[in-house]
Amino acid sequence: MGRVLVTRQLPAGGLAPLAGHDLVAPKPDDVPYSSAEMLAMAGEVDAIVSLLTDTIDASLLEAGAAGRLQVVANVAVGYNNIDVAAASRVGIHVTNTPGVLDETTADTAFLLILAACRLAHDAEADLRANRWPGWGINQYLGLDVHGATLGIVGYGRIGRAVARRAAGFSMTVLHHSRRATGEPGYVADLDELLGRCDIVSLHTPLNAETTHLIDARRLALMAPHAVLVNTARGPVVDEAALAEALHSGRLFAAGIDVFEREPEVHPRLLSAPRAVLLPHIGSGSRATRLRMATIAADNVAAVLAGKPPLHPVHI
Ligand code: DGY
């Protein structure tokens, strides 16, 4: 039996694989543990079940390794909140939840593609604020999604799930990734892909190479009628540059689920026209969030049983 810190409330039933273990529960009212509290507990638990909002840095991992910490199981596919290099240095396993959230996140990407292209947010806001004067032939003229050229940046599981949906909309799909896929539609040069697409959807992990991958220069390569969608990680896009591109009309529209400094959103982006902004709900269906929690718990259970983790993350 191990001692497991669960940093936040998880979907009911998600911790079932840890039955019999001693769970250090989240704080009342689901208030996050402070960094100091996490640091103090790190060496006194065998495992931490963390969320992407928890910063698991080198000092915490070193404190954990000096005690009994064996594994940090992130309830997310992304793990940029964890210093994986430090974990590997001190011999602590890090795990994530790949696979189970691909379809749900791809649904969200498509929701944003459709909503941004068709200006759904601005149109609905006008209607709710009694600003809609009645039907007009020139109102809210958007971009057709069907038949458009979609560029997918980052062609892993989620990017591919978006590509499958695009086929149903008769779209032409191009993709870019660090390594050549050898598949039809691969474009080796990101700059070229940006210039060829009507809609660009981002699906890269966040790391040093992808921070501000889409900056002012690259936004300027996109066509003025184009739409950018980000369900990956906020810092992949320079938020200030995106806001300016929308305000100036240099970019037609954007659909954004993730932000550079969550929960803050750049004020210029909040006030930008033709922007659909969601509060990081990419994987947010009941079934998927439960599966994510269960997988994290499965990973902890495996390590505490002396087995290899099921979904190890490597640097
Ligand atoms: C992840 O898993 O990385 C998402 O951002 C949250 O589901």
py3Dmol code that shows the C-alpha trace and the ligand (Angstrom):
import py3Dmol

protein = """\
ATOM      1  CA  MET A   1       0.000   0.000   0.000  1.00  0.00           C
ATOM      2  CA  GLY A   2       1.337   3.444  -0.919  1.00  0.00           C
ATOM      3  CA  ARG A   3       0.605   7.007   0.078  1.00  0.00           C
ATOM      4  CA  VAL A   4      -0.704   9.056  -2.833  1.00  0.00           C
ATOM      5  CA  LEU A   5      -1.173  12.819  -2.973  1.00  0.00           C
ATOM      6  CA  VAL A   6      -4.115  13.747  -5.176  1.00  0.00           C
ATOM      7  CA  THR A   7      -3.718  17.479  -5.754  1.00  0.00           C
ATOM      8  CA  ARG A   8      -7.281  18.291  -6.898  1.00  0.00           C
ATOM      9  CA  GLN A   9     -10.759  16.766  -6.962  1.00  0.00           C
ATOM     10  CA  LEU A  10     -11.010  14.277  -9.814  1.00  0.00           C
ATOM     11  CA  PRO A  11     -14.142  12.958 -11.543  1.00  0.00           C
ATOM     12  CA  ALA A  12     -16.011  10.530  -9.282  1.00  0.00           C
ATOM     13  CA  GLY A  13     -14.720   6.993  -9.716  1.00  0.00           C
ATOM     14  CA  GLY A  14     -11.461   8.097 -11.334  1.00  0.00           C
ATOM     15  CA  LEU A  15      -9.339   6.883  -8.451  1.00  0.00           C
ATOM     16  CA  ALA A  16     -10.878   3.398  -8.328  1.00  0.00           C
ATOM     17  CA  PRO A  17      -7.587   1.735  -9.368  1.00  0.00           C
ATOM     18  CA  LEU A  18      -6.029   3.114  -6.172  1.00  0.00           C
ATOM     19  CA  ALA A  19      -8.450   1.360  -3.811  1.00  0.00           C
ATOM     20  CA  GLY A  20      -6.510   0.174  -0.778  1.00  0.00           C
ATOM     21  CA  HIS A  21      -3.890   2.926  -1.012  1.00  0.00           C
ATOM     22  CA  ASP A  22      -3.697   5.785   1.453  1.00  0.00           C
ATOM     23  CA  LEU A  23      -4.922   8.857  -0.435  1.00  0.00           C
ATOM     24  CA  VAL A  24      -3.938  12.337   0.703  1.00  0.00           C
ATOM     25  CA  ALA A  25      -7.048  14.171  -0.435  1.00  0.00           C
ATOM     26  CA  PRO A  26      -7.257  17.545  -2.150  1.00  0.00           C
ATOM     27  CA  LYS A  27      -7.833  20.555   0.085  1.00  0.00           C
ATOM     28  CA  PRO A  28     -11.395  21.469   1.065  1.00  0.00           C
ATOM     29  CA  ASP A  29     -13.329  23.300  -1.648  1.00  0.00           C
ATOM     30  CA  ASP A  30     -10.719  22.092  -4.126  1.00  0.00           C
ATOM     31  CA  VAL A  31      -8.385  24.991  -3.293  1.00  0.00           C
ATOM     32  CA  PRO A  32      -5.010  24.232  -4.917  1.00  0.00           C
ATOM     33  CA  TYR A  33      -2.106  23.292  -2.655  1.00  0.00           C
ATOM     34  CA  SER A  34       0.496  26.061  -2.592  1.00  0.00           C
ATOM     35  CA  SER A  35       4.007  25.359  -3.915  1.00  0.00           C
ATOM     36  CA  ALA A  36       5.284  25.395  -0.321  1.00  0.00           C
ATOM     37  CA  GLU A  37       2.668  22.831   0.743  1.00  0.00           C
ATOM     38  CA  MET A  38       3.460  20.605  -2.227  1.00  0.00           C
ATOM     39  CA  LEU A  39       7.172  20.861  -1.492  1.00  0.00           C
ATOM     40  CA  ALA A  40       6.612  19.923   2.144  1.00  0.00           C
ATOM     41  CA  MET A  41       4.560  16.852   1.171  1.00  0.00           C
ATOM     42  CA  ALA A  42       6.689  15.688  -1.762  1.00  0.00           C
ATOM     43  CA  GLY A  43       9.010  13.442   0.211  1.00  0.00           C
ATOM     44  CA  GLU A  44       6.235  11.985   2.343  1.00  0.00           C
ATOM     45  CA  VAL A  45       4.231  10.392  -0.431  1.00  0.00           C
ATOM     46  CA  ASP A  46       4.985   7.569  -2.870  1.00  0.00           C
ATOM     47  CA  ALA A  47       3.056   9.140  -5.722  1.00  0.00           C
ATOM     48  CA  ILE A  48       1.481  12.392  -6.834  1.00  0.00           C
ATOM     49  CA  VAL A  49      -1.565  12.560  -9.090  1.00  0.00           C
ATOM     50  CA  SER A  50      -1.178  16.036 -10.605  1.00  0.00           C
ATOM     51  CA  LEU A  51      -3.080  18.284 -12.972  1.00  0.00           C
ATOM     52  CA  LEU A  52      -1.660  20.534 -15.665  1.00  0.00           C
ATOM     53  CA  THR A  53      -2.195  23.488 -13.329  1.00  0.00           C
ATOM     54  CA  ASP A  54       0.315  22.042 -10.802  1.00  0.00           C
ATOM     55  CA  THR A  55       3.926  23.105 -11.249  1.00  0.00           C
ATOM     56  CA  ILE A  56       6.107  20.070 -10.604  1.00  0.00           C
ATOM     57  CA  ASP A  57       9.548  21.622 -10.716  1.00  0.00           C
ATOM     58  CA  ALA A  58      13.072  20.414  -9.978  1.00  0.00           C
ATOM     59  CA  SER A  59      13.007  21.439  -6.312  1.00  0.00           C
ATOM     60  CA  LEU A  60       9.807  19.506  -5.676  1.00  0.00           C
ATOM     61  CA  LEU A  61      11.144  16.457  -7.491  1.00  0.00           C
ATOM     62  CA  GLU A  62      14.437  16.588  -5.597  1.00  0.00           C
ATOM     63  CA  ALA A  63      12.563  16.836  -2.299  1.00  0.00           C
ATOM     64  CA  GLY A  64      10.425  13.902  -3.403  1.00  0.00           C
ATOM     65  CA  ALA A  65      13.418  11.807  -4.382  1.00  0.00           C
ATOM     66  CA  ALA A  66      15.092  12.529  -1.052  1.00  0.00           C
ATOM     67  CA  GLY A  67      12.013  10.943   0.501  1.00  0.00           C
ATOM     68  CA  ARG A  68       9.866   8.185  -1.011  1.00  0.00           C
ATOM     69  CA  LEU A  69       8.341   9.717  -4.136  1.00  0.00           C
ATOM     70  CA  GLN A  70       8.365   7.262  -7.068  1.00  0.00           C
ATOM     71  CA  VAL A  71       5.933   8.600  -9.636  1.00  0.00           C
ATOM     72  CA  VAL A  72       4.110  11.731 -10.754  1.00  0.00           C
ATOM     73  CA  ALA A  73       1.030  10.880 -12.811  1.00  0.00           C
ATOM     74  CA  ASN A  74      -0.270  13.890 -14.725  1.00  0.00           C
ATOM     75  CA  VAL A  75      -3.977  13.802 -15.554  1.00  0.00           C
ATOM     76  CA  ALA A  76      -3.319  15.263 -19.007  1.00  0.00           C
ATOM     77  CA  VAL A  77      -1.603  14.281 -22.207  1.00  0.00           C
ATOM     78  CA  GLY A  78       0.521  17.453 -22.029  1.00  0.00           C
ATOM     79  CA  TYR A  79       3.230  17.546 -19.386  1.00  0.00           C
ATOM     80  CA  ASN A  80       4.885  20.940 -19.809  1.00  0.00           C
ATOM     81  CA  ASN A  81       4.021  21.639 -16.141  1.00  0.00           C
ATOM     82  CA  ILE A  82       6.536  18.958 -15.087  1.00  0.00           C
ATOM     83  CA  ASP A  83      10.312  19.209 -15.254  1.00  0.00           C
ATOM     84  CA  VAL A  84      10.717  15.819 -16.904  1.00  0.00           C
ATOM     85  CA  ALA A  85      14.499  16.176 -17.200  1.00  0.00           C
ATOM     86  CA  ALA A  86      14.773  16.728 -13.438  1.00  0.00           C
ATOM     87  CA  ALA A  87      12.456  13.776 -12.772  1.00  0.00           C
ATOM     88  CA  SER A  88      14.576  11.514 -14.907  1.00  0.00           C
ATOM     89  CA  ARG A  89      17.741  12.787 -13.218  1.00  0.00           C
ATOM     90  CA  VAL A  90      16.425  11.910  -9.755  1.00  0.00           C
ATOM     91  CA  GLY A  91      14.780   8.663 -10.862  1.00  0.00           C
ATOM     92  CA  ILE A  92      11.105   9.577 -10.553  1.00  0.00           C
ATOM     93  CA  HIS A  93       8.671   8.278 -13.170  1.00  0.00           C
ATOM     94  CA  VAL A  94       6.417  10.748 -14.964  1.00  0.00           C
ATOM     95  CA  THR A  95       3.292   9.529 -16.740  1.00  0.00           C
ATOM     96  CA  ASN A  96       0.557  11.125 -18.866  1.00  0.00           C
ATOM     97  CA  THR A  97      -2.762  10.121 -20.412  1.00  0.00           C
ATOM     98  CA  PRO A  98      -2.246   9.678 -24.156  1.00  0.00           C
ATOM     99  CA  GLY A  99      -4.926   8.368 -26.478  1.00  0.00           C
ATOM    100  CA  VAL A 100      -8.064   8.721 -24.389  1.00  0.00           C
ATOM    101  CA  LEU A 101      -8.650  12.400 -25.094  1.00  0.00           C
ATOM    102  CA  ASP A 102      -7.837  12.537 -28.797  1.00  0.00           C
ATOM    103  CA  GLU A 103     -11.372  12.372 -30.142  1.00  0.00           C
ATOM    104  CA  THR A 104     -12.817  14.776 -27.563  1.00  0.00           C
ATOM    105  CA  THR A 105     -10.055  17.318 -28.173  1.00  0.00           C
ATOM    106  CA  ALA A 106     -10.474  16.946 -31.931  1.00  0.00           C
ATOM    107  CA  ASP A 107     -14.204  17.623 -31.442  1.00  0.00           C
ATOM    108  CA  THR A 108     -13.263  20.855 -29.651  1.00  0.00           C
ATOM    109  CA  ALA A 109     -10.872  21.838 -32.434  1.00  0.00           C
ATOM    110  CA  PHE A 110     -13.663  21.317 -34.933  1.00  0.00           C
ATOM    111  CA  LEU A 111     -16.092  23.252 -32.774  1.00  0.00           C
ATOM    112  CA  LEU A 112     -13.639  26.170 -32.883  1.00  0.00           C
ATOM    113  CA  ILE A 113     -13.022  25.774 -36.615  1.00  0.00           C
ATOM    114  CA  LEU A 114     -16.739  25.987 -37.315  1.00  0.00           C
ATOM    115  CA  ALA A 115     -17.517  28.712 -34.787  1.00  0.00           C
ATOM    116  CA  ALA A 116     -14.589  30.933 -35.789  1.00  0.00           C
ATOM    117  CA  CYS A 117     -15.081  30.515 -39.537  1.00  0.00           C
ATOM    118  CA  ARG A 118     -18.772  31.340 -39.277  1.00  0.00           C
ATOM    119  CA  LEU A 119     -18.337  34.192 -36.763  1.00  0.00           C
ATOM    120  CA  ALA A 120     -20.711  32.403 -34.391  1.00  0.00           C
ATOM    121  CA  HIS A 121     -19.536  34.217 -31.274  1.00  0.00           C
ATOM    122  CA  ASP A 122     -19.873  37.774 -32.629  1.00  0.00           C
ATOM    123  CA  ALA A 123     -23.251  36.967 -34.183  1.00  0.00           C
ATOM    124  CA  GLU A 124     -24.601  35.408 -30.986  1.00  0.00           C
ATOM    125  CA  ALA A 125     -23.276  38.266 -28.854  1.00  0.00           C
ATOM    126  CA  ASP A 126     -25.143  40.765 -31.064  1.00  0.00           C
ATOM    127  CA  LEU A 127     -28.331  38.731 -30.848  1.00  0.00           C
ATOM    128  CA  ARG A 128     -28.173  38.472 -27.042  1.00  0.00           C
ATOM    129  CA  ALA A 129     -27.448  42.196 -26.719  1.00  0.00           C
ATOM    130  CA  ASN A 130     -30.413  43.157 -28.913  1.00  0.00           C
ATOM    131  CA  ARG A 131     -28.075  44.476 -31.586  1.00  0.00           C
ATOM    132  CA  TRP A 132     -29.486  42.260 -34.327  1.00  0.00           C
ATOM    133  CA  PRO A 133     -31.730  44.342 -36.580  1.00  0.00           C
ATOM    134  CA  GLY A 134     -33.135  41.288 -38.406  1.00  0.00           C
ATOM    135  CA  TRP A 135     -31.885  39.188 -41.285  1.00  0.00           C
ATOM    136  CA  GLY A 136     -29.526  40.927 -43.679  1.00  0.00           C
ATOM    137  CA  ILE A 137     -27.809  39.572 -46.752  1.00  0.00           C
ATOM    138  CA  ASN A 138     -24.443  41.062 -45.825  1.00  0.00           C
ATOM    139  CA  GLN A 139     -24.436  40.141 -42.150  1.00  0.00           C
ATOM    140  CA  TYR A 140     -21.885  37.918 -40.451  1.00  0.00           C
ATOM    141  CA  LEU A 141     -20.386  36.650 -43.656  1.00  0.00           C
ATOM    142  CA  GLY A 142     -17.983  33.917 -42.722  1.00  0.00           C
ATOM    143  CA  LEU A 143     -15.620  31.486 -44.339  1.00  0.00           C
ATOM    144  CA  ASP A 144     -16.923  28.179 -45.693  1.00  0.00           C
ATOM    145  CA  VAL A 145     -15.460  25.256 -43.804  1.00  0.00           C
ATOM    146  CA  HIS A 146     -16.504  22.690 -46.383  1.00  0.00           C
ATOM    147  CA  GLY A 147     -14.031  22.585 -49.221  1.00  0.00           C
ATOM    148  CA  ALA A 148     -11.466  24.755 -47.395  1.00  0.00           C
ATOM    149  CA  THR A 149      -7.788  23.875 -47.082  1.00  0.00           C
ATOM    150  CA  LEU A 150      -6.945  22.910 -43.511  1.00  0.00           C
ATOM    151  CA  GLY A 151      -3.368  22.947 -42.246  1.00  0.00           C
ATOM    152  CA  ILE A 152      -2.645  20.757 -39.241  1.00  0.00           C
ATOM    153  CA  VAL A 153       0.502  21.684 -37.337  1.00  0.00           C
ATOM    154  CA  GLY A 154       1.634  18.721 -35.235  1.00  0.00           C
ATOM    155  CA  TYR A 155       0.437  15.460 -36.764  1.00  0.00           C
ATOM    156  CA  GLY A 156       0.135  13.210 -33.748  1.00  0.00           C
ATOM    157  CA  ARG A 157      -2.973  11.451 -32.545  1.00  0.00           C
ATOM    158  CA  ILE A 158      -5.071  14.583 -32.039  1.00  0.00           C
ATOM    159  CA  GLY A 159      -3.986  16.186 -35.307  1.00  0.00           C
ATOM    160  CA  ARG A 160      -4.931  13.002 -37.146  1.00  0.00           C
ATOM    161  CA  ALA A 161      -8.322  12.895 -35.408  1.00  0.00           C
ATOM    162  CA  VAL A 162      -8.955  16.438 -36.685  1.00  0.00           C
ATOM    163  CA  ALA A 163      -7.904  15.331 -40.193  1.00  0.00           C
ATOM    164  CA  ARG A 164     -10.479  12.494 -40.076  1.00  0.00           C
ATOM    165  CA  ARG A 165     -13.219  14.992 -39.268  1.00  0.00           C
ATOM    166  CA  ALA A 166     -12.043  17.280 -42.072  1.00  0.00           C
ATOM    167  CA  ALA A 167     -12.614  14.485 -44.586  1.00  0.00           C
ATOM    168  CA  GLY A 168     -16.331  14.658 -43.780  1.00  0.00           C
ATOM    169  CA  PHE A 169     -16.291  18.336 -44.750  1.00  0.00           C
ATOM    170  CA  SER A 170     -14.579  17.652 -48.083  1.00  0.00           C
ATOM    171  CA  MET A 171     -11.562  19.671 -46.962  1.00  0.00           C
ATOM    172  CA  THR A 172      -8.092  19.489 -48.423  1.00  0.00           C
ATOM    173  CA  VAL A 173      -5.808  18.590 -45.529  1.00  0.00           C
ATOM    174  CA  LEU A 174      -2.129  19.527 -45.340  1.00  0.00           C
ATOM    175  CA  HIS A 175       0.014  18.734 -42.349  1.00  0.00           C
ATOM    176  CA  HIS A 176       3.343  19.738 -40.890  1.00  0.00           C
ATOM    177  CA  SER A 177       5.371  18.036 -38.202  1.00  0.00           C
ATOM    178  CA  ARG A 178       8.998  18.045 -37.126  1.00  0.00           C
ATOM    179  CA  ARG A 179       9.649  14.683 -38.701  1.00  0.00           C
ATOM    180  CA  ALA A 180       8.505  13.905 -42.235  1.00  0.00           C
ATOM    181  CA  THR A 181       5.468  11.627 -42.143  1.00  0.00           C
ATOM    182  CA  GLY A 182       5.866  10.390 -45.707  1.00  0.00           C
ATOM    183  CA  GLU A 183       2.089  10.716 -46.002  1.00  0.00           C
ATOM    184  CA  PRO A 184       0.104  12.668 -48.593  1.00  0.00           C
ATOM    185  CA  GLY A 185      -0.329  16.305 -47.588  1.00  0.00           C
ATOM    186  CA  TYR A 186       2.955  16.591 -45.686  1.00  0.00           C
ATOM    187  CA  VAL A 187       4.519  20.040 -45.976  1.00  0.00           C
ATOM    188  CA  ALA A 188       8.055  20.197 -44.612  1.00  0.00           C
ATOM    189  CA  ASP A 189       8.191  23.985 -44.384  1.00  0.00           C
ATOM    190  CA  LEU A 190       5.799  25.447 -41.812  1.00  0.00           C
ATOM    191  CA  ASP A 191       5.983  28.890 -43.433  1.00  0.00           C
ATOM    192  CA  GLU A 192       4.836  27.395 -46.714  1.00  0.00           C
ATOM    193  CA  LEU A 193       1.954  25.536 -45.060  1.00  0.00           C
ATOM    194  CA  LEU A 194       0.730  28.716 -43.358  1.00  0.00           C
ATOM    195  CA  GLY A 195       0.589  30.509 -46.704  1.00  0.00           C
ATOM    196  CA  ARG A 196      -1.349  27.695 -48.387  1.00  0.00           C
ATOM    197  CA  CYS A 197      -4.143  27.211 -45.868  1.00  0.00           C
ATOM    198  CA  ASP A 198      -7.523  28.785 -45.188  1.00  0.00           C
ATOM    199  CA  ILE A 199      -7.617  27.323 -41.691  1.00  0.00           C
ATOM    200  CA  VAL A 200      -4.681  26.315 -39.486  1.00  0.00           C
ATOM    201  CA  SER A 201      -5.176  24.121 -36.413  1.00  0.00           C
ATOM    202  CA  LEU A 202      -2.355  23.672 -33.878  1.00  0.00           C
ATOM    203  CA  HIS A 203      -1.657  20.301 -32.237  1.00  0.00           C
ATOM    204  CA  THR A 204       1.964  20.439 -31.089  1.00  0.00           C
ATOM    205  CA  PRO A 205       3.202  19.798 -27.565  1.00  0.00           C
ATOM    206  CA  LEU A 206       4.679  22.825 -25.779  1.00  0.00           C
ATOM    207  CA  ASN A 207       8.456  22.847 -25.539  1.00  0.00           C
ATOM    208  CA  ALA A 208      11.332  25.222 -26.240  1.00  0.00           C
ATOM    209  CA  GLU A 209      10.955  24.711 -30.005  1.00  0.00           C
ATOM    210  CA  THR A 210       7.220  25.364 -30.112  1.00  0.00           C
ATOM    211  CA  THR A 211       7.061  28.366 -27.780  1.00  0.00           C
ATOM    212  CA  HIS A 212       5.751  31.244 -29.936  1.00  0.00           C
ATOM    213  CA  LEU A 213       5.912  28.972 -32.972  1.00  0.00           C
ATOM    214  CA  ILE A 214       3.155  31.180 -34.328  1.00  0.00           C
ATOM    215  CA  ASP A 215       4.496  34.689 -33.876  1.00  0.00           C
ATOM    216  CA  ALA A 216       3.863  37.998 -35.655  1.00  0.00           C
ATOM    217  CA  ARG A 217       6.044  36.994 -38.614  1.00  0.00           C
ATOM    218  CA  ARG A 218       4.229  33.707 -39.134  1.00  0.00           C
ATOM    219  CA  LEU A 219       0.789  35.250 -38.624  1.00  0.00           C
ATOM    220  CA  ALA A 220       1.695  37.640 -41.437  1.00  0.00           C
ATOM    221  CA  LEU A 221       2.314  34.651 -43.723  1.00  0.00           C
ATOM    222  CA  MET A 222      -1.306  33.522 -43.345  1.00  0.00           C
ATOM    223  CA  ALA A 223      -3.869  34.788 -45.845  1.00  0.00           C
ATOM    224  CA  PRO A 224      -6.012  37.711 -44.642  1.00  0.00           C
ATOM    225  CA  HIS A 225      -9.115  35.500 -44.963  1.00  0.00           C
ATOM    226  CA  ALA A 226      -7.513  32.730 -42.859  1.00  0.00           C
ATOM    227  CA  VAL A 227      -8.481  31.364 -39.455  1.00  0.00           C
ATOM    228  CA  LEU A 228      -6.199  30.130 -36.670  1.00  0.00           C
ATOM    229  CA  VAL A 229      -7.310  27.532 -34.136  1.00  0.00           C
ATOM    230  CA  ASN A 230      -5.334  26.564 -31.032  1.00  0.00           C
ATOM    231  CA  THR A 231      -6.322  23.675 -28.782  1.00  0.00           C
ATOM    232  CA  ALA A 232      -2.693  22.727 -28.006  1.00  0.00           C
ATOM    233  CA  ARG A 233      -1.009  25.022 -25.473  1.00  0.00           C
ATOM    234  CA  GLY A 234      -1.307  28.786 -25.148  1.00  0.00           C
ATOM    235  CA  PRO A 235       2.380  29.712 -25.429  1.00  0.00           C
ATOM    236  CA  VAL A 236       2.567  28.070 -28.877  1.00  0.00           C
ATOM    237  CA  VAL A 237       0.999  31.328 -30.098  1.00  0.00           C
ATOM    238  CA  ASP A 238       2.206  34.843 -29.338  1.00  0.00           C
ATOM    239  CA  GLU A 239      -1.100  36.023 -27.896  1.00  0.00           C
ATOM    240  CA  ALA A 240      -0.324  39.740 -28.215  1.00  0.00           C
ATOM    241  CA  ALA A 241       0.615  39.293 -31.885  1.00  0.00           C
ATOM    242  CA  LEU A 242      -2.559  37.287 -32.528  1.00  0.00           C
ATOM    243  CA  ALA A 243      -4.668  39.987 -30.877  1.00  0.00           C
ATOM    244  CA  GLU A 244      -3.052  42.649 -33.069  1.00  0.00           C
ATOM    245  CA  ALA A 245      -3.613  40.579 -36.218  1.00  0.00           C
ATOM    246  CA  LEU A 246      -7.320  40.296 -35.371  1.00  0.00           C
ATOM    247  CA  HIS A 247      -7.745  43.951 -34.421  1.00  0.00           C
ATOM    248  CA  SER A 248      -6.034  45.129 -37.600  1.00  0.00           C
ATOM    249  CA  GLY A 249      -8.012  42.745 -39.798  1.00  0.00           C
ATOM    250  CA  ARG A 250      -4.754  41.141 -40.913  1.00  0.00           C
ATOM    251  CA  LEU A 251      -6.218  37.770 -39.877  1.00  0.00           C
ATOM    252  CA  PHE A 252      -9.878  36.933 -40.412  1.00  0.00           C
ATOM    253  CA  ALA A 253     -10.680  34.992 -37.233  1.00  0.00           C
ATOM    254  CA  ALA A 254      -9.390  32.760 -34.455  1.00  0.00           C
ATOM    255  CA  GLY A 255     -10.680  29.980 -32.233  1.00  0.00           C
ATOM    256  CA  ILE A 256      -8.644  29.651 -29.064  1.00  0.00           C
ATOM    257  CA  ASP A 257      -9.003  27.178 -26.180  1.00  0.00           C
ATOM    258  CA  VAL A 258      -5.627  27.696 -24.480  1.00  0.00           C
ATOM    259  CA  PHE A 259      -3.799  30.809 -23.317  1.00  0.00           C
ATOM    260  CA  GLU A 260      -0.287  31.902 -22.525  1.00  0.00           C
ATOM    261  CA  ARG A 261      -0.896  32.707 -18.842  1.00  0.00           C
ATOM    262  CA  GLU A 262      -4.040  30.812 -17.868  1.00  0.00           C
ATOM    263  CA  PRO A 263      -6.382  31.819 -16.384  1.00  0.00           C
ATOM    264  CA  GLU A 264      -5.350  35.293 -17.582  1.00  0.00           C
ATOM    265  CA  VAL A 265      -6.131  36.184 -21.154  1.00  0.00           C
ATOM    266  CA  HIS A 266      -4.368  39.060 -22.898  1.00  0.00           C
ATOM    267  CA  PRO A 267      -6.776  42.024 -22.685  1.00  0.00           C
ATOM    268  CA  ARG A 268      -6.297  42.803 -26.388  1.00  0.00           C
ATOM    269  CA  LEU A 269      -7.337  39.259 -27.212  1.00  0.00           C
ATOM    270  CA  LEU A 270     -10.401  39.510 -24.965  1.00  0.00           C
ATOM    271  CA  SER A 271     -11.495  42.583 -26.915  1.00  0.00           C
ATOM    272  CA  ALA A 272     -10.481  41.248 -30.336  1.00  0.00           C
ATOM    273  CA  PRO A 273     -13.155  40.908 -33.014  1.00  0.00           C
ATOM    274  CA  ARG A 274     -13.905  37.572 -34.673  1.00  0.00           C
ATOM    275  CA  ALA A 275     -12.360  35.555 -31.857  1.00  0.00           C
ATOM    276  CA  VAL A 276     -13.996  32.565 -30.211  1.00  0.00           C
ATOM    277  CA  LEU A 277     -12.360  32.033 -26.819  1.00  0.00           C
ATOM    278  CA  LEU A 278     -12.954  28.970 -24.652  1.00  0.00           C
ATOM    279  CA  PRO A 279     -11.552  28.282 -21.155  1.00  0.00           C
ATOM    280  CA  HIS A 280      -9.326  25.260 -21.915  1.00  0.00           C
ATOM    281  CA  ILE A 281     -12.146  22.747 -22.331  1.00  0.00           C
ATOM    282  CA  GLY A 282     -10.506  20.674 -25.077  1.00  0.00           C
ATOM    283  CA  SER A 283     -10.812  17.313 -23.328  1.00  0.00           C
ATOM    284  CA  GLY A 284     -13.813  18.369 -21.262  1.00  0.00           C
ATOM    285  CA  SER A 285     -16.413  15.664 -21.682  1.00  0.00           C
ATOM    286  CA  ARG A 286     -17.492  13.662 -18.640  1.00  0.00           C
ATOM    287  CA  ALA A 287     -16.444  10.359 -20.153  1.00  0.00           C
ATOM    288  CA  THR A 288     -13.024  11.584 -21.270  1.00  0.00           C
ATOM    289  CA  ARG A 289     -12.121  13.335 -18.031  1.00  0.00           C
ATOM    290  CA  LEU A 290     -13.062  10.149 -16.134  1.00  0.00           C
ATOM    291  CA  ARG A 291     -10.882   8.065 -18.443  1.00  0.00           C
ATOM    292  CA  MET A 292      -7.986  10.481 -17.954  1.00  0.00           C
ATOM    293  CA  ALA A 293      -8.244  10.244 -14.160  1.00  0.00           C
ATOM    294  CA  THR A 294      -8.497   6.462 -14.304  1.00  0.00           C
ATOM    295  CA  ILE A 295      -5.422   6.180 -16.516  1.00  0.00           C
ATOM    296  CA  ALA A 296      -3.402   8.380 -14.156  1.00  0.00           C
ATOM    297  CA  ALA A 297      -4.505   6.177 -11.264  1.00  0.00           C
ATOM    298  CA  ASP A 298      -3.654   3.026 -13.269  1.00  0.00           C
ATOM    299  CA  ASN A 299      -0.142   4.392 -13.787  1.00  0.00           C
ATOM    300  CA  VAL A 300       0.317   5.026 -10.074  1.00  0.00           C
ATOM    301  CA  ALA A 301      -1.074   1.586  -9.197  1.00  0.00           C
ATOM    302  CA  ALA A 302       1.363  -0.067 -11.610  1.00  0.00           C
ATOM    303  CA  VAL A 303       4.420   1.723 -10.207  1.00  0.00           C
ATOM    304  CA  LEU A 304       3.391   1.106  -6.598  1.00  0.00           C
ATOM    305  CA  ALA A 305       2.986  -2.581  -7.463  1.00  0.00           C
ATOM    306  CA  GLY A 306       6.607  -2.600  -8.623  1.00  0.00           C
ATOM    307  CA  LYS A 307       5.691  -2.705 -12.317  1.00  0.00           C
ATOM    308  CA  PRO A 308       6.749  -0.300 -15.077  1.00  0.00           C
ATOM    309  CA  PRO A 309       4.426   2.666 -15.629  1.00  0.00           C
ATOM    310  CA  LEU A 310       1.874   2.177 -18.399  1.00  0.00           C
ATOM    311  CA  HIS A 311       2.346   5.581 -20.034  1.00  0.00           C
ATOM    312  CA  PRO A 312       5.833   6.830 -19.197  1.00  0.00           C
ATOM    313  CA  VAL A 313       6.922  10.225 -20.429  1.00  0.00           C
ATOM    314  CA  HIS A 314      10.502  10.570 -21.571  1.00  0.00           C
ATOM    315  CA  ILE A 315      12.579  13.647 -22.268  1.00  0.00           C
TER     316      ILE A 315
END
"""
ligand_1 = """\
7
DGY
C -4.139 17.871 -21.861
O -4.489 16.743 -21.508
O -2.957 18.143 -22.028
C -5.204 18.896 -22.104
O -4.718 20.161 -22.303
C -6.231 18.899 -21.002
O -7.020 17.861 -21.280
"""
view = py3Dmol.view(width=600, height=400)
view.addModel(protein, "pdb")
view.setStyle({"model": 0}, {"cartoon": {"style": "trace"}})
view.addModel(ligand_1, "xyz")
view.setStyle({"model": 1}, {"stick": {}})
view.zoomTo()
view.show()
